[in-house]
C-alpha cells in the first residue's frame, strides 16, 4: 500500500474529508458512518442534505450492509455492470442513515473500477461517501489542482492521481427498473 493511501485512510478514520480521482472526475469522500464527516462534505459543497449521496466501494460486500434485497433479475443486472462506471439506486435498509439516503428510500451505490479508489476502499475496509469535488453548480474538478482551487485547505487530504477516461460523472440508473436517471 502506498504512503498516500495510508495517509488518506488515516484522515478517513479521523473523520476527515478526502478528495480522490474516480472514473470521470475527482470525488469528495468520507466515512459513510460518520455524520459529522458527511455534514462537512455537504457544507463544503454547499449541497442540501435531502439530495442524498453515493457510496463507492471496491466490492459489493462493502455496500451490502446498507442495502435491502433486490429481485434476482435486478440484482443480476446491477452486478453484471460492476466493477465499472455505473451507479445504481438500490433500495436501502430501513436503518440506513438519512445522511446518506437524503429524502429517498434508495441509496446510490457503485463498485468502482478505478484502481486507486479500489485500493483506498480496500485499505479503509468499507465504502466511501462519493460526491463530485465541486461547489454546487460549478463544474466538477478533474485534477488535484482544480480541487485545491475550489476548496483550498478545506479538504483534509487530496489523493494525487489521474481520473478515468470518462468525460462526465457516472450514469445513475434505478436498480429495480433499469431506468436511466442521470446519463
Protein Blocks (a to p, Z undefined) as FASTA:
>chain_A
ZZklmmmmmmmmnopacddddfkbccddddfklmklmmmmmmmnopafklopadddfbfk
lmmmmpccddfklmmmmmmmpgcjddcdddddfklcfklnmmafbdcddddfbfklmmmm
mmnopacdddddddehiacdfbfklmmmmnommpmbdcdddddfbfbdcddddfklopaf
bZZ
